[in-house]
Amino acid sequence: MEQTRTPLFTPVLIVGCIIMMLGFSIRASFGVFQIPIAEEFGWPRADFSLAIAIQNLAWGIGQPIFGAIAEKMGDRKAIILGALFYAAGLVLSSFAITPGEHQFYEILVGFGIAGTGFGVILAMVGRATSDENRSMALGIATAAGSAGQVFGAPAAEFLLGYFPWQSVFLIFAAVMLLSLFALPLMRAPMATRSELEVSLGTVLKRAFRDPSYTMIFLGFFSCGYQLGFITAHFPAFITEVCGPISGGGLLAGMGITTTSALGALSIALIGLSNIGGTILAGYLGKRHSKKYLLAGIYAGRTVVAAWFILTPMTPTTVIIFSLAMGSLWLATVPLTSGLVAHIFGLRYMGTLYGIVFFSHQLGSFLGVWLGGKLYDVTGDYTLVWWIGIGVGAFSAIVHLPVREKPWAAQPV
């Protein structure tokens, strides 16, 4: 496939960043709703945790589906469908009064995230960008999701100070629909004739027989576990366990006077530091082996998480952990998606990356659900943290044998 040189910042990249930033800001805020919803209905922590876990699992199931829809029917149609699912799930959730209703409607939200998130948009960005700029463009697009995380949880916390959680869900639904007004500017190149001659079934069969694809699939599991658990439970964990905030300190001067506010701030700090970490990962992915960078990121997460759980929690350790973990947070995404594109090509990148991302969301489901379940059983999150440390170490190891060569350079 011939590649023409294109600028780094294309309309596809800019609009894709806007849509992912808004979609991920809403998704990142769900942990802030843990305590208000559980307290209103008197539910155990596991009930709403299961709703968020189902959302993540539906996101994973929907990712290859929306990738295939984009490749067969068009990228923009897939994004519109995703936004409609997202808004419908939020609106219906605002009227939900039982755990079962919340859990069912989060299926719609999860499919909405799939249609407006990584699988569809990163594939579009990859096709609209030159080989030289692709790794960096994927890093920037991924960082846009982190930018949404910076203000998503604090925005939810702010809105909950003035509106009931039901109204906040409706506001978020309107925001998701408004994002579609930028969609007409988003148009990615079509596949070449030679690419169209290769069927999706043929590509999938070969990928499933490739040990490297299996190792990438398995390695992405721990990323989802850690991100899902922290996004859903870290604000509540901080609220309940963190030491008091000094009245005369920097945090108090910023208006952060409660551990609940510190929990929302921690999610924002993770997103803020991840902007730099993700862009740096995209930059390094062009110059160094992606599999070794991924192994290093997972090893770094393992060390940071182990330090945090072994250290008494204070506002200072929360901030240090948030900044350190944030720098490694979504840095795996441009490298993993770039690795899939590098080895298996761009034509079916959306579907192939979507299947890999399903592993991520299986981990996310387990991290969110297990966090709530073990909290209800043991009264704390310690065991869940140590499981995350273990799967992180596994992912660091499993990426090392990946054969990082394009299919064209490998024997069939």
Order of alpha helices (4+ residues) and beta strands (2+ residues): alpha-alpha-alpha-alpha-alpha-alpha-alpha-alpha-alpha-alpha-alpha-alpha-alpha-alpha-alpha-alpha-alpha-alpha
